[in-house]
Amino acid sequence: MTTEVKERFFLHAIDDERMELSKIFENDHPVHIEIGSGRGEFLIEISQLEPEVNFLGLEIKGKRIKTIIKKLEPEKNSNVRLMRVMVNDSLLQLFPISSIERIYIFHPDPWPKRRHHKNRLIQESLLKEFERILKPGGDILITTDHQDYMEWIVKSFACDQDFISVYPEGFSREPFTGHIETHFEKKLKKKGFQPYYLKYIKK
């Protein structure tokens, strides 16, 4: 893969300006974002299954970004873009209002120790940014194998009146329809862990 093609997949961080998604993807198709793309199994497969959707992978680790880019094929994954960024309130403020149709968050770091809970991705301030960038009726799909973090997520969304869970208890042990397992999820299941699946819709 040439350097020029690699550059097409990789977006350099954007400072102090709004992301123009139609320019990034060169079309006006719906945009889905994945927070924490890992080895890229999900992005690679979903982008082929849904060619009329644009997928933006947000990943902090440069090594993982390089791994994903090596796997992407211009003919099959032209609707994928990657950014090496830390996802926080400031980053999401760069997205236009009501510009995202769906957000995927698969197995975020649970930061199990109580003193580290402040580092968890799901926080009240971030949910406000999710609400701002999601389109009405847009949704968030989350998976975690950590019970305490699952309970944290359920409680956090229950306190936010902008979202509603599709599951009566706030979670399901059954995968989403058409769910694509990542390398990490397959590894966990082999060890006997059964993930929790959570899905929230913006009212």
C-alpha positions, 0 to 999 in steps of 0.5 A, a space after each residue: 500500500 502506497 504512502 498516499 493510500 495510507 494517508 487517505 485512511 489516516 486523519 491528522 488531529 484537527 485543532 480548534 475547528 469543526 470537522 467537516 465530515 462530508 469533506 473527510 469522506 467526500 460524500 454525505 453518507 451517514 457517519 458512525 464512529 467507533 471509540 477504541 478500534 483495537 486491531 480493527 476487526 470490527 471496522 474492516 468487516 462492518 465497512 464492507 457490510 454497510 458500504 453506504 455508511 462512513 466509519 470513523 475509528 478513534 484510537 489512541 495507540 499509534 501501533 494499533 492505528 498502523 496495524 489497522 491501516 495494514 489490513 485496510 484495502 482501498 477497494 473494500 474499505 474506502 468508507 473508513 477513516 482513522 484518527 489517533 486521538 484521546 476521546 474526551 469532551 474537547 475532541 467531541 466538541 469538534 463534531 458538528 451538532 447532530 452529525 453522527 448516526 451511531 457510536 460504537 464502544 466495545 470493551 472500554 477499559 474498566 479502570 476497576 480500582 475505585 480511585 481510578 473511576 475518574 478515568 473511565 470513558 463513560 462520564 456525565 460530561 461525555 454523555 452530554 457531548 454524545 447527546 449533542 453530536 448524535 442525530 435524533 434517534 441515533 444510538 450508542 452500542 456498548 459492550 463490556 465484560 466487567 460487571 461493575 463497569 456495566 452497572 456504572 454505565 447503566 446508572 450513568 445513562 439512567 441519570 441522563 434524560 436524553 437517552 433511553 435503553 432498549 433493554 428493560 434492565 439496561 443490558 442484555 447478555 445476548 449480542 446485538 443483531 449482526 454483532 461482530 466479535 472483536 479479537 478481544 471479545 473472542 479471547 474473553 469468551 474462550 476464558 469463560 467471560 460473557 459480555 454485557 451488551 448495552 444499547 441507548 437511543 437518543 430521544 
